[in-house]
Amino acid sequence: MRGFHTIAASALALVATPALAEAHDEAAGPEAAVTAFMTAFDAQDAEAMRAHIIEGTSVTVIEEREGEDRVRAVPLDGLVATIAASQNDLAEPIWNLRSVEDGPVATVLADYEFLVDGERSHCGTNILNLVRVEGVWKIAGIAYSHREEGCEGAPQ
């Protein structure tokens, strides 16, 4: 009888493992990937940030200044290096996450404020495009608005 229980338990484990993996993948969805990236950002941890992005990813910032839209695009890896090397305490709280997912692609929007040594520099909305690579969500591109006025800050 002991042999039967061992075989039955092994068979159950084989059947249950894909279901558990699928449930884990859903729990670690696009919003979780963005949250993990932002946690690494707040820690100014370049290695941890890079673990959540695909190579060649860029960041596009749109600033409204003097009645004009100013657009800049930079490699995300360069921005990651700058954040990690900063002597200032940088933080970017995000909230109000919302996402759209279609198979292996997703977009996550999040309101944010950017803090330098605890003081607000600016705020806006982050828009992150993600792709699922071998079951793991990774950031494939970021665009964000940059406002210095009308910032409400993170909800308490």
C-alpha positions as CSV (number, residue, x, y, z in Angstrom):
1,M,0.0,0.0,0.0
2,R,2.9,2.4,0.8
3,G,4.1,2.0,-2.8
4,F,0.7,3.0,-4.1
5,H,0.6,6.2,-2.1
6,T,4.1,7.1,-3.3
7,I,3.1,6.5,-7.0
8,A,-0.2,8.4,-6.4
9,A,1.6,11.3,-4.8
10,S,4.2,11.5,-7.6
11,A,1.4,11.4,-10.2
12,L,-0.4,14.2,-8.4
13,A,2.7,16.3,-8.2
14,L,3.3,15.9,-12.0
15,V,-0.3,17.0,-12.7
16,A,-0.4,19.8,-10.2
17,T,3.0,21.4,-11.0
18,P,1.9,23.1,-14.3
19,A,-1.2,24.4,-12.6
20,L,0.9,25.8,-9.7
21,A,3.4,27.3,-12.2
22,E,0.6,29.0,-14.1
23,A,-0.9,30.4,-10.9
24,H,2.6,31.7,-9.9
25,D,3.0,33.4,-13.4
26,E,-0.3,35.1,-13.0
27,A,0.7,36.4,-9.5
28,A,3.9,37.7,-11.0
29,G,2.2,39.6,-13.8
30,P,3.0,42.9,-15.5
31,E,2.1,45.1,-12.5
32,A,4.2,43.0,-10.2
33,A,7.1,43.3,-12.6
34,V,6.7,47.1,-12.7
35,T,6.5,47.2,-8.9
36,A,9.7,45.1,-8.6
37,F,11.5,47.4,-11.0
38,M,10.4,50.5,-9.1
39,T,11.5,48.9,-5.8
40,A,14.9,48.4,-7.3
41,F,14.8,52.0,-8.6
42,D,14.1,53.3,-5.1
43,A,17.0,51.2,-3.8
44,Q,19.2,52.7,-6.6
45,D,20.2,49.1,-7.4
46,A,21.3,48.9,-11.0
47,E,21.7,45.1,-11.1
48,A,18.2,44.6,-9.8
49,M,16.7,47.2,-12.2
50,R,18.5,45.5,-15.2
51,A,16.9,42.2,-14.2
52,H,13.5,43.6,-15.1
53,I,14.3,45.1,-18.5
54,I,15.2,43.8,-21.9
55,E,18.4,44.9,-23.6
56,G,18.1,48.0,-25.8
57,T,15.1,49.4,-24.0
58,S,14.6,53.2,-24.2
59,V,12.9,55.8,-22.1
60,T,11.0,58.7,-23.6
61,V,10.1,61.7,-21.6
62,I,7.7,64.4,-22.6
63,E,7.9,67.7,-20.8
64,E,5.5,70.6,-21.2
65,R,7.7,73.7,-21.0
66,E,6.8,77.2,-22.1
67,G,3.8,76.0,-24.1
68,E,5.8,73.4,-26.0
69,D,6.1,69.6,-25.8
70,R,9.7,68.7,-25.4
71,V,10.5,65.1,-26.2
72,R,13.7,63.2,-25.3
73,A,14.5,59.6,-25.7
74,V,17.5,57.9,-23.9
75,P,18.6,54.4,-23.4
76,L,17.1,52.9,-20.2
77,D,20.5,51.3,-19.3
78,G,22.1,54.8,-19.2
79,L,19.3,56.1,-17.0
80,V,19.7,53.0,-14.7
81,A,23.4,53.8,-14.4
82,T,22.7,57.4,-13.6
83,I,20.2,56.5,-10.9
84,A,22.5,54.0,-9.3
85,A,25.5,56.4,-9.3
86,S,23.5,59.3,-7.9
87,Q,24.8,60.7,-4.6
88,N,21.2,61.9,-3.8
89,D,18.5,59.8,-2.3
90,L,16.2,59.2,-5.2
91,A,12.7,57.7,-4.9
92,E,9.7,57.4,-7.3
93,P,6.6,56.3,-5.5
94,I,4.0,54.9,-7.9
95,W,0.2,54.4,-7.4
96,N,-3.0,53.9,-9.3
97,L,-1.6,51.1,-11.4
98,R,-3.7,50.0,-14.3
99,S,-2.9,47.5,-17.0
100,V,-3.9,45.9,-20.3
101,E,-2.5,42.5,-21.2
102,D,-2.8,40.6,-24.4
103,G,-1.0,37.3,-24.4
104,P,2.8,38.1,-24.2
105,V,2.5,41.9,-24.3
106,A,1.2,44.3,-21.7
107,T,1.1,48.0,-20.9
108,V,1.0,49.3,-17.3
109,L,0.2,52.9,-16.4
110,A,1.1,54.4,-13.0
111,D,0.9,57.8,-11.5
112,Y,4.2,58.8,-9.9
113,E,6.1,61.5,-8.1
114,F,9.9,61.9,-8.3
115,L,11.6,62.7,-5.1
116,V,15.2,63.9,-4.6
117,D,16.4,63.8,-1.0
118,G,12.7,63.6,0.1
119,E,11.7,66.7,-1.9
120,R,9.4,66.5,-4.9
121,S,11.1,67.4,-8.2
122,H,8.2,66.5,-10.5
123,C,5.3,64.1,-11.1
124,G,3.4,62.6,-14.0
125,T,2.3,59.3,-15.4
126,N,4.6,56.4,-16.3
127,I,3.6,54.2,-19.2
128,L,5.5,51.0,-19.4
129,N,5.4,48.4,-22.2
130,L,6.2,44.9,-21.2
131,V,6.8,41.6,-22.9
132,R,6.7,38.1,-21.5
133,V,10.1,36.4,-22.1
134,E,10.3,32.7,-21.2
135,G,7.4,33.2,-18.7
136,V,8.8,36.4,-17.1
137,W,7.5,39.9,-17.6
138,K,10.2,42.4,-18.6
139,I,10.1,46.1,-19.4
140,A,10.5,46.7,-23.2
141,G,10.0,50.5,-23.1
142,I,9.0,53.4,-20.9
143,A,7.4,56.8,-21.7
144,Y,6.5,59.3,-19.1
145,S,5.1,62.7,-18.6
146,H,7.0,65.3,-16.6
147,R,5.1,68.0,-14.7
148,E,6.4,70.3,-12.1
149,E,3.0,71.9,-11.2
150,G,-0.3,70.3,-10.3
151,C,1.3,67.4,-8.4
152,E,-0.8,65.9,-5.7
153,G,1.6,63.3,-4.5
154,A,1.1,59.7,-3.5
155,P,-2.1,58.9,-1.5
156,Q,-1.4,58.4,2.2
